Amino acid sequence: MFRTKPGSRAARPRAAGTDRPARHHPLTSLAPALLWGAVVLGYKYACPFAQRDDLPTRIATSTILFVVGAVLIVRIHRSLLRDLRRIDEVAGAAQGVLLRPIPARLDGLTLAARRFSAHPAATVGGDLYEAVATDHGVRVVIGDVRGSGLNAIGTVATVLGSFREAAHDEPALGGVLRRLDRALARDLRRRARLEHPSGAPAEPGHPLAEEFVTLLLLEIRPDGTLLTVNCGHPWPHLLSAGAEPLSGADPLPPLGPFPLPADLPVRHCGRLLPGQALVLHTDGVEDARDPSGRFFPLVDTLCSIASRPFTAQTAATEIRAALVDHRQGPPTDDAAVLVLCSEGSRTVPPQGSGREPWSAAEPSVQ
């Protein structure tokens, strides 16, 4: 049996927290420049040559100080740029884990997504989306957190983390929604305790008391059957010969302010056939305005895309480009678009063969 020698490095117990990597102090990279600046000051006030007042000496001293000062500024600038690059890399990696890239293909579907953040330094804002292949079919979530930019990222993390687990565990789409609702409620209680250690609930008018998430859950069964649960979110559009909303039914209230009803209306929205596509979006897309106040013509844009051959990637890119042209300026709200295309080679079994469009445990509304 392998034994560690007494007194060896592996045998010595570590103090709590000593296994963490050493942190890079911001002044470490500036040390050479600061030392150089100290030498300049020492020359100016301690060197006898620098104390002479004749013109050649003053010119020489000024030249030395100018050159050294310029070098000092360049060193500091480069050092700060290196630190900013490191911070940007870490932030980009963290945001990529939170809202990870959508897979290009899932069970005969091609997917593409585009997003905007109202915060100029963030690629992730208050909009969320995810698509996963499960034993129950491809399950998709798209949502919009109240607020925008960095303030909404915590809620986005809570909802997405819960969905990535519940989408695989819950046999019914309504069960997934209830898991998300409970996760959001726990997160709001935790944040309320952090602000009010006494445990008092957030008062009316407080941001936590008015926190909500509009959410759409979509399930695409192997036979193409579409099931949805909508909590205050814009309905997707089906691209075929044109562009039509997937449903015109009134959605449930957003998650957060109101409890879910005992019977969730899981809606049966027909089938996604080969060659057809679904466009899911947040309200930041259809509510975008140009400088004159006109809303973004989403339906016209989708009809134009549907009138000619397209893929998920080209459709998402065209929607984003049209939105940028319409805004004619930086975004004022978060926005996200998710496109799902059923591949032409996808084999869709006839409806009624195999598994039913919905299970008995999950009542569906036509």
Rosetta blueprint (number, residue, H / E / L):
1 M L
2 F L
3 R L
4 T L
5 K L
6 P L
7 G L
8 S L
9 R L
10 A L
11 A L
12 R L
13 P L
14 R L
15 A L
16 A L
17 G L
18 T L
19 D L
20 R L
21 P L
22 A L
23 R L
24 H L
25 H L
26 P L
27 L L
28 T L
29 S L
30 L L
31 A H
32 P H
33 A H
34 L H
35 L H
36 W H
37 G H
38 A H
39 V H
40 V H
41 L H
42 G H
43 Y H
44 K H
45 Y H
46 A H
47 C L
48 P H
49 F H
50 A H
51 Q H
52 R L
53 D L
54 D L
55 L H
56 P H
57 T H
58 R H
59 I H
60 A H
61 T H
62 S H
63 T H
64 I H
65 L H
66 F H
67 V H
68 V H
69 G H
70 A H
71 V H
72 L H
73 I H
74 V H
75 R H
76 I H
77 H H
78 R H
79 S H
80 L H
81 L H
82 R H
83 D H
84 L H
85 R H
86 R H
87 I H
88 D H
89 E H
90 V H
91 A H
92 G H
93 A H
94 A H
95 Q H
96 G H
97 V H
98 L H
99 L L
100 R L
101 P L
102 I L
103 P L
104 A L
105 R E
106 L E
107 D L
108 G L
109 L E
110 T E
111 L E
112 A E
113 A E
114 R E
115 R E
116 F E
117 S L
118 A L
119 H L
120 P L
121 A L
122 A L
123 T L
124 V L
125 G L
126 G L
127 D E
128 L E
129 Y E
130 E E
131 A E
132 V E
133 A E
134 T E
135 D L
136 H L
137 G E
138 V E
139 R E
140 V E
141 V E
142 I E
143 G E
144 D E
145 V E
146 R L
147 G L
148 S L
149 G H
150 L H
151 N H
152 A H
153 I H
154 G H
155 T H
156 V H
157 A H
158 T H
159 V H
160 L H
161 G H
162 S H
163 F H
164 R H
165 E H
166 A H
167 A H
168 H H
169 D H
170 E L
171 P L
172 A L
173 L H
174 G H
175 G H
176 V H
177 L H
178 R H
179 R H
180 L H
181 D H
182 R H
183 A H
184 L H
185 A H
186 R H
187 D H
188 L H
189 R H
190 R H
191 R H
192 A H
193 R H
194 L H
195 E H
196 H L
197 P L
198 S L
199 G L
200 A L
201 P L
202 A L
203 E L
204 P L
205 G L
206 H L
207 P H
208 L H
209 A H
210 E H
211 E L
212 F L
213 V E
214 T E
215 L E
216 L E
217 L E
218 L E
219 E E
220 I E
221 R L
222 P L
223 D L
224 G L
225 T E
226 L E
227 L E
228 T E
229 V E
230 N E
231 C E
232 G L
233 H L
234 P L
235 W L
236 P L
237 H E
238 L E
239 L E
240 S L
241 A L
242 G L
243 A E
244 E E
245 P E
246 L L
247 S L
248 G L
249 A L
250 D L
251 P L
252 L E
253 P L
254 P L
255 L E
256 G L
257 P L
258 F E
259 P L
260 L L
261 P L
262 A L
263 D L
264 L L
265 P L
266 V E
267 R E
268 H E
269 C E
270 G E
271 R E
272 L L
273 L L
274 P L
275 G L
276 Q L
277 A E
278 L E
279 V E
280 L E
281 H E
282 T L
283 D H
284 G H
285 V H
286 E H
287 D L
288 A L
289 R E
290 D L
291 P L
292 S L
293 G L
294 R L
295 F E
296 F L
297 P L
298 L H
299 V H
300 D H
301 T H
302 L H
303 C H
304 S H
305 I H
306 A H
307 S L
308 R L
309 P L
310 F L
311 T L
312 A H
313 Q H
314 T H
315 A H
316 A H
317 T H
318 E H
319 I H
320 R H
321 A H
322 A H
323 L H
324 V H
325 D H
326 H H
327 R H
328 Q L
329 G L
330 P L
331 P L
332 T L
333 D L
334 D L
335 A E
336 A E
337 V E
338 L E
339 V E
340 L E
341 C E
342 S E
343 E L
344 G L
345 S L
346 R L
347 T L
348 V L
349 P L
350 P L
351 Q L
352 G L
353 S L
354 G L
355 R L
356 E L
357 P L
358 W L
359 S L
360 A L
361 A L
362 E L
363 P L
364 S E
365 V E
366 Q L
